[in-house]
Amino acid sequence: MFILIGNYLVTLRLAQTGASSISLAIAWISLWIWGAVFVWAKPFILLEISAQTVALLLLSCWILATGMIFLLAFAKSKMHKLGLDNRKSTYGLIILTWGAMTIGWHLYQWTTR
């Protein structure tokens, strides 16, 4: 839940300011990827799953999240070029990203029961 709320706040800032908040978002993503390393990299977990698989999964998550950060950061300027005003583009990006994160979180909760 902490990561989800943090993601909401970081995406809100990215949608509002655009590219100037990329460093904040990368720092946030790096923080929770490092947290995932400390959670997964325990000997009893690595006996069940190979260390290479864990490393590949974490790297894939980081690459995907970084790509999404850049897409969201530069989407506002592209939407402005399409004729949407600042407020509409910000609200549209927030609704889109928060909706996707909420659906993903519910799917994750549903599949891990």
N, CA, C and O atoms as a DFTB+ gen file, in Angstrom:
452 C
 N C O
     1  1       0.822      -1.191       0.000
     2  2       0.000       0.000       0.000
     3  2       0.871       1.261       0.000
     4  3       0.543       2.251      -0.655
     5  1       1.987       1.213       0.744
     6  2       2.899       2.355       0.787
     7  2       3.444       2.675      -0.602
     8  3       3.518       3.841      -0.991
     9  1       3.824       1.645      -1.346
    10  2       4.361       1.847      -2.689
    11  2       3.280       2.384      -3.615
    12  3       3.562       3.252      -4.442
    13  1       2.057       1.895      -3.500
    14  2       0.967       2.361      -4.343
    15  2       0.684       3.839      -4.107
    16  3       0.526       4.594      -5.066
    17  1       0.618       4.261      -2.863
    18  2       0.367       5.672      -2.562
    19  2       1.539       6.530      -3.043
    20  3       1.334       7.614      -3.588
    21  1       2.750       6.051      -2.843
    22  2       3.921       6.771      -3.353
    23  2       3.893       6.901      -4.863
    24  3       4.233       7.952      -5.407
    25  1       3.487       5.833      -5.544
    26  2       3.363       5.890      -7.001
    27  2       2.308       6.896      -7.436
    28  3       2.497       7.614      -8.418
    29  1       1.192       6.949      -6.704
    30  2       0.167       7.946      -7.017
    31  2       0.731       9.364      -6.907
    32  3       0.493      10.203      -7.775
    33  1       1.471       9.619      -5.844
    34  2       2.022      10.955      -5.640
    35  2       3.072      11.309      -6.691
    36  3       3.104      12.437      -7.184
    37  1       3.921      10.359      -7.030
    38  2       4.958      10.616      -8.028
    39  2       4.335      10.823      -9.410
    40  3       4.768      11.708     -10.148
    41  1       3.332      10.030      -9.771
    42  2       2.697      10.226     -11.072
    43  2       1.909      11.527     -11.110
    44  3       1.828      12.167     -12.158
    45  1       1.334      11.925      -9.996
    46  2       0.668      13.227      -9.934
    47  2       1.662      14.341     -10.226
    48  3       1.374      15.252     -11.003
    49  1       2.834      14.266      -9.601
    50  2       3.860      15.291      -9.831
    51  2       4.355      15.257     -11.267
    52  3       4.570      16.309     -11.870
    53  1       4.540      14.071     -11.822
    54  2       4.971      13.960     -13.218
    55  2       3.928      14.527     -14.176
    56  3       4.274      15.202     -15.146
    57  1       2.662      14.256     -13.907
    58  2       1.601      14.762     -14.776
    59  2       1.492      16.285     -14.683
    60  3       1.159      16.944     -15.668
    61  1       1.769      16.837     -13.518
    62  2       1.680      18.286     -13.340
    63  2       2.860      19.022     -13.955
    64  3       2.673      20.031     -14.634
    65  1       4.063      18.531     -13.727
    66  2       5.244      19.296     -14.122
    67  2       5.948      18.754     -15.358
    68  3       6.706      19.484     -15.997
    69  1       5.722      17.518     -15.703
    70  2       6.357      16.961     -16.887
    71  2       7.797      16.549     -16.639
    72  3       8.113      15.928     -15.624
    73  1       8.669      16.902     -17.582
    74  2      10.046      16.415     -17.588
    75  2      10.869      16.900     -16.399
    76  3      11.891      16.293     -16.076
    77  1      10.456      17.960     -15.753
    78  2      11.262      18.457     -14.629
    79  2      11.180      17.556     -13.402
    80  3      11.960      17.736     -12.466
    81  1      10.275      16.607     -13.376
    82  2      10.161      15.682     -12.241
    83  2      10.690      14.284     -12.542
    84  3      10.431      13.347     -11.787
    85  1      11.421      14.141     -13.628
    86  2      11.959      12.828     -13.980
    87  2      12.907      12.324     -12.898
    88  3      12.866      11.146     -12.544
    89  1      13.749      13.189     -12.376
    90  2      14.714      12.745     -11.362
    91  2      14.018      12.254     -10.097
    92  3      14.451      11.273      -9.493
    93  1      12.940      12.929      -9.692
    94  2      12.161      12.475      -8.533
    95  2      11.586      11.087      -8.776
    96  3      11.664      10.214      -7.912
    97  1      11.012      10.890      -9.946
    98  2      10.399       9.600     -10.268
    99  2      11.434       8.482     -10.358
   100  3      11.189       7.372      -9.885
   101  1      12.592       8.768     -10.963
   102  2      13.647       7.752     -11.056
   103  2      14.161       7.406      -9.656
   104  3      14.431       6.241      -9.362
   105  1      14.294       8.413      -8.800
   106  2      14.734       8.154      -7.424
   107  2      13.718       7.284      -6.692
   108  3      14.106       6.372      -5.961
   109  1      12.430       7.547      -6.874
   110  2      11.387       6.757      -6.220
   111  2      11.405       5.308      -6.712
   112  3      11.338       4.374      -5.913
   113  1      11.496       5.131      -8.017
   114  2      11.509       3.785      -8.587
   115  2      12.757       3.033      -8.115
   116  3      12.676       1.859      -7.754
   117  1      13.897       3.702      -8.119
   118  2      15.127       3.051      -7.661
   119  2      15.022       2.655      -6.192
   120  3      15.531       1.607      -5.794
   121  1      14.372       3.477      -5.392
   122  2      14.192       3.174      -3.973
   123  2      13.397       1.889      -3.780
   124  3      13.800       1.027      -2.999
   125  1      12.265       1.747      -4.487
   126  2      11.492       0.530      -4.247
   127  2      12.052      -0.686      -4.960
   128  3      11.760      -1.813      -4.562
   129  1      12.856      -0.489      -6.012
   130  2      13.552      -1.638      -6.607
   131  2      14.612      -2.146      -5.627
   132  3      14.764      -3.355      -5.455
   133  1      15.350      -1.223      -4.980
   134  2      16.314      -1.642      -3.969
   135  2      15.611      -2.323      -2.804
   136  3      16.123      -3.293      -2.245
   137  1      14.448      -1.817      -2.442
   138  2      13.665      -2.473      -1.393
   139  2      13.274      -3.882      -1.791
   140  3      13.304      -4.799      -0.971
   141  1      12.906      -4.051      -3.057
   142  2      12.557      -5.391      -3.537
   143  2      13.762      -6.318      -3.506
   144  3      13.622      -7.509      -3.230
   145  1      14.939      -5.784      -3.785
   146  2      16.150      -6.601      -3.718
   147  2      16.346      -7.126      -2.299
   148  3      16.656      -8.301      -2.102
   149  1      16.164      -6.250      -1.314
   150  2      16.356      -6.682       0.065
   151  2      15.266      -7.649       0.525
   152  3      15.512      -8.488       1.391
   153  1      14.070      -7.542      -0.044
   154  2      12.997      -8.465       0.324
   155  2      13.206      -9.828      -0.343
   156  3      13.042     -10.863       0.303
   157  1      13.566      -9.835      -1.624
   158  2      13.697     -11.095      -2.350
   159  2      15.019     -11.796      -2.121
   160  3      15.077     -13.024      -2.179
   161  1      16.071     -11.058      -1.865
   162  2      17.411     -11.658      -1.803
   163  2      17.680     -12.264      -0.428
   164  3      18.627     -11.886       0.262
   165  1      16.847     -13.187      -0.059
   166  2      17.029     -13.913       1.196
   167  2      17.327     -15.366       0.827
   168  3      16.767     -15.887      -0.137
   169  1      18.203     -16.018       1.584
   170  2      18.628     -17.372       1.209
   171  2      17.482     -18.361       1.045
   172  3      17.518     -19.187       0.133
   173  1      16.470     -18.300       1.901
   174  2      15.395     -19.289       1.777
   175  2      14.507     -19.023       0.565
   176  3      13.866     -19.949       0.068
   177  1      14.454     -17.809       0.086
   178  2      13.695     -17.513      -1.127
   179  2      14.503     -17.895      -2.366
   180  3      13.960     -18.446      -3.324
   181  1      15.801     -17.599      -2.340
   182  2      16.639     -17.892      -3.499
   183  2      16.850     -19.384      -3.709
   184  3      17.290     -19.794      -4.783
   185  1      16.543     -20.215      -2.695
   186  2      16.594     -21.658      -2.904
   187  2      15.444     -22.115      -3.792
   188  3      15.590     -23.060      -4.567
   189  1      14.297     -21.442      -3.678
   190  2      13.133     -21.798      -4.493
   191  2      13.231     -21.230      -5.905
   192  3      12.850     -21.891      -6.871
   193  1      13.743     -19.999      -6.026
   194  2      13.869     -19.318      -7.310
   195  2      15.341     -19.004      -7.510
   196  3      16.030     -18.618      -6.566
   197  1      15.822     -19.165      -8.723
   198  2      17.237     -18.899      -8.958
   199  2      17.524     -17.405      -8.855
   200  3      16.663     -16.574      -9.141
   201  1      18.717     -17.084      -8.452
   202  2      19.127     -15.686      -8.302
   203  2      19.094     -14.959      -9.644
   204  3      18.782     -13.769      -9.695
   205  1      19.411     -15.660     -10.725
   206  2      19.383     -15.043     -12.051
   207  2      17.962     -14.637     -12.438
   208  3      17.758     -13.588     -13.049
   209  1      16.983     -15.467     -12.084
   210  2      15.594     -15.147     -12.383
   211  2      15.142     -13.917     -11.605
   212  3      14.481     -13.038     -12.159
   213  1      15.494     -13.854     -10.335
   214  2      15.141     -12.703      -9.514
   215  2      15.782     -11.446     -10.078
   216  3      15.126     -10.410     -10.191
   217  1      17.062     -11.529     -10.433
   218  2      17.759     -10.371     -10.986
   219  2      17.136      -9.924     -12.305
   220  3      16.990      -8.726     -12.550
   221  1      16.771     -10.879     -13.149
   222  2      16.143     -10.536     -14.426
   223  2      14.771      -9.900     -14.215
   224  3      14.420      -8.944     -14.907
   225  1      14.002     -10.413     -13.277
   226  2      12.693      -9.827     -12.983
   227  2      12.824      -8.399     -12.455
   228  3      12.080      -7.512     -12.873
   229  1      13.758      -8.176     -11.546
   230  2      13.965      -6.837     -11.008
   231  2      14.459      -5.868     -12.073
   232  3      14.003      -4.726     -12.129
   233  1      15.380      -6.306     -12.912
   234  2      15.864      -5.459     -14.001
   235  2      14.744      -5.142     -14.978
   236  3      14.634      -4.009     -15.447
   237  1      13.914      -6.127     -15.288
   238  2      12.776      -5.892     -16.192
   239  2      11.790      -4.896     -15.601
   240  3      11.282      -4.026     -16.309
   241  1      11.520      -5.020     -14.314
   242  2      10.624      -4.063     -13.651
   243  2      11.199      -2.658     -13.683
   244  3      10.469      -1.695     -13.916
   245  1      12.496      -2.531     -13.453
   246  2      13.121      -1.213     -13.443
   247  2      13.103      -0.591     -14.837
   248  3      12.828       0.601     -14.974
   249  1      13.391      -1.375     -15.868
   250  2      13.371      -0.865     -17.245
   251  2      11.962      -0.454     -17.642
   252  3      11.773       0.604     -18.243
   253  1      10.976      -1.272     -17.317
   254  2       9.585      -0.939     -17.631
   255  2       9.148       0.331     -16.910
   256  3       8.530       1.207     -17.515
   257  1       9.463       0.436     -15.627
   258  2       9.072       1.616     -14.858
   259  2       9.768       2.876     -15.369
   260  3       9.145       3.935     -15.442
   261  1      11.044       2.776     -15.722
   262  2      11.769       3.930     -16.253
   263  2      11.182       4.362     -17.593
   264  3      11.045       5.557     -17.857
   265  1      10.840       3.409     -18.424
   266  2      10.192       3.743     -19.698
   267  2       8.862       4.441     -19.496
   268  3       8.547       5.396     -20.206
   269  1       8.085       3.977     -18.541
   270  2       6.798       4.613     -18.258
   271  2       6.987       6.021     -17.697
   272  3       6.195       6.918     -17.985
   273  1       8.029       6.213     -16.903
   274  2       8.319       7.550     -16.375
   275  2       8.576       8.521     -17.522
   276  3       8.024       9.621     -17.542
   277  1       9.406       8.119     -18.471
   278  2       9.702       9.001     -19.592
   279  2       8.478       9.236     -20.470
   280  3       8.266      10.349     -20.952
   281  1       7.675       8.201     -20.680
   282  2       6.440       8.385     -21.462
   283  2       5.503       9.377     -20.789
   284  3       4.957      10.260     -21.451
   285  1       5.313       9.244     -19.499
   286  2       4.429      10.150     -18.781
   287  2       4.998      11.560     -18.719
   288  3       4.252      12.536     -18.801
   289  1       6.311      11.673     -18.575
   290  2       6.934      12.988     -18.460
   291  2       6.799      13.795     -19.750
   292  3       6.617      15.012     -19.703
   293  1       6.885      13.135     -20.886
   294  2       6.821      13.851     -22.149
   295  2       5.441      13.815     -22.798
   296  3       5.239      14.426     -23.847
   297  1       4.497      13.115     -22.197
   298  2       3.148      13.029     -22.771
   299  2       2.404      14.356     -22.670
   300  3       1.606      14.691     -23.545
   301  1       2.663      15.106     -21.611
   302  2       1.953      16.362     -21.405
   303  2       2.235      17.346     -22.540
   304  3       1.318      17.997     -23.042
   305  1       3.495      17.455     -22.941
   306  2       3.823      18.377     -24.037
   307  2       3.218      17.902     -25.355
   308  3       2.800      18.717     -26.177
   309  1       3.173      16.608     -25.552
   310  2       2.551      16.076     -26.784
   311  2       1.046      16.320     -26.785
   312  3       0.469      16.636     -27.825
   313  1       0.413      16.175     -25.634
   314  2      -1.023      16.422     -25.553
   315  2      -1.333      17.902     -25.748
   316  3      -2.377      18.261     -26.294
   317  1      -0.421      18.756     -25.298
   318  2      -0.598      20.196     -25.491
   319  2      -0.532      20.539     -26.981
   320  3      -1.258      21.414     -27.453
   321  1       0.344      19.847     -27.720
   322  2       0.447      20.061     -29.170
   323  2      -0.806      19.585     -29.897
   324  3      -1.115      20.078     -30.982
   325  1      -1.530      18.631     -29.311
   326  2      -2.772      18.143     -29.917
   327  2      -3.942      19.096     -29.706
   328  3      -5.011      18.901     -30.284
   329  1      -3.749      20.121     -28.886
   330  2      -4.792      21.109     -28.682
   331  2      -5.453      21.058     -27.315
   332  3      -6.362      21.841     -27.044
   333  1      -5.019      20.160     -26.457
   334  2      -5.588      20.109     -25.114
   335  2      -4.921      21.162     -24.235
   336  3      -3.708      21.360     -24.312
   337  1      -5.695      21.824     -23.416
   338  2      -5.096      22.809     -22.520
   339  2      -4.376      22.105     -21.376
   340  3      -4.462      20.886     -21.234
   341  1      -3.677      22.869     -20.574
   342  2      -2.837      22.337     -19.503
   343  2      -3.644      21.530     -18.490
   344  3      -3.220      20.454     -18.068
   345  1      -4.792      22.044     -18.108
   346  2      -5.611      21.377     -17.094
   347  2      -6.174      20.046     -17.589
   348  3      -6.130      19.040     -16.880
   349  1      -6.700      20.052     -18.807
   350  2      -7.277      18.819     -19.360
   351  2      -6.207      17.738     -19.553
   352  3      -6.458      16.564     -19.281
   353  1      -5.042      18.121     -20.012
   354  2      -3.997      17.114     -20.220
   355  2      -3.513      16.546     -18.883
   356  3      -3.248      15.348     -18.776
   357  1      -3.399      17.404     -17.865
   358  2      -2.984      16.919     -16.547
   359  2      -4.014      15.962     -15.976
   360  3      -3.664      14.879     -15.507
   361  1      -5.276      16.350     -16.010
   362  2      -6.326      15.471     -15.483
   363  2      -6.431      14.172     -16.279
   364  3      -6.635      13.105     -15.701
   365  1      -6.296      14.257     -17.583
   366  2      -6.348      13.048     -18.414
   367  2      -5.228      12.075     -18.079
   368  3      -5.455      10.870     -17.973
   369  1      -4.020      12.601     -17.912
   370  2      -2.889      11.742     -17.568
   371  2      -3.050      11.136     -16.179
   372  3      -2.725       9.968     -15.963
   373  1      -3.551      11.930     -15.242
   374  2      -3.757      11.415     -13.884
   375  2      -4.806      10.314     -13.878
   376  3      -4.602       9.266     -13.265
   377  1      -5.913      10.539     -14.546
   378  2      -6.979       9.527     -14.591
   379  2      -6.475       8.251     -15.257
   380  3      -6.748       7.149     -14.781
   381  1      -5.747       8.400     -16.346
   382  2      -5.230       7.238     -17.068
   383  2      -4.244       6.438     -16.227
   384  3      -4.375       5.219     -16.119
   385  1      -3.260       7.105     -15.631
   386  2      -2.246       6.369     -14.882
   387  2      -2.784       5.835     -13.560
   388  3      -2.478       4.703     -13.186
   389  1      -3.573       6.621     -12.853
   390  2      -4.120       6.142     -11.581
   391  2      -5.094       4.992     -11.809
   392  3      -5.131       4.046     -11.022
   393  1      -5.879       5.066     -12.870
   394  2      -6.792       3.968     -13.189
   395  2      -6.042       2.694     -13.501
   396  3      -6.416       1.618     -13.035
   397  1      -4.978       2.808     -14.294
   398  2      -4.176       1.635     -14.642
   399  2      -3.491       1.049     -13.410
   400  3      -3.445      -0.170     -13.247
   401  1      -2.956       1.913     -12.540
   402  2      -2.307       1.407     -11.330
   403  2      -3.310       0.752     -10.381
   404  3      -2.998      -0.262      -9.756
   405  1      -4.492       1.315     -10.270
   406  2      -5.507       0.740      -9.388
   407  2      -5.972      -0.617      -9.909
   408  3      -6.103      -1.565      -9.135
   409  1      -6.217      -0.714     -11.198
   410  2      -6.611      -1.999     -11.784
   411  2      -5.493      -3.026     -11.617
   412  3      -5.756      -4.178     -11.273
   413  1      -4.246      -2.615     -11.859
   414  2      -3.110      -3.529     -11.681
   415  2      -2.961      -3.992     -10.246
   416  3      -2.667      -5.161      -9.996
   417  1      -3.162      -3.079      -9.295
   418  2      -3.056      -3.438      -7.888
   419  2      -4.144      -4.438      -7.498
   420  3      -3.878      -5.401      -6.779
   421  1      -5.377      -4.207      -7.978
   422  2      -6.467      -5.140      -7.672
   423  2      -6.231      -6.499      -8.318
   424  3      -6.517      -7.528      -7.705
   425  1      -5.712      -6.522      -9.551
   426  2      -5.400      -7.790     -10.189
   427  2      -4.311      -8.531      -9.427
   428  3      -4.381      -9.749      -9.265
   429  1      -3.316      -7.808      -8.965
   430  2      -2.246      -8.434      -8.180
   431  2      -2.811      -9.008      -6.881
   432  3      -2.481     -10.135      -6.512
   433  1      -3.649      -8.257      -6.195
   434  2      -4.247      -8.744      -4.952
   435  2      -5.120      -9.975      -5.211
   436  3      -5.140     -10.904      -4.404
   437  1      -5.825      -9.979      -6.315
   438  2      -6.720     -11.082      -6.654
   439  2      -5.941     -12.352      -7.006
   440  3      -6.345     -13.457      -6.642
   441  1      -4.813     -12.184      -7.723
   442  2      -4.058     -13.363      -8.162
   443  2      -3.158     -13.936      -7.067
   444  3      -2.758     -15.097      -7.154
   445  1      -2.830     -13.148      -6.037
   446  2      -1.931     -13.652      -5.000
   447  2      -2.678     -14.204      -3.792
   448  3      -2.050     -14.506      -2.778
   449  1      -3.963     -14.340      -3.866
   450  2      -4.734     -14.902      -2.734
   451  2      -4.654     -16.382      -2.688
   452  3      -5.242     -17.005      -1.804
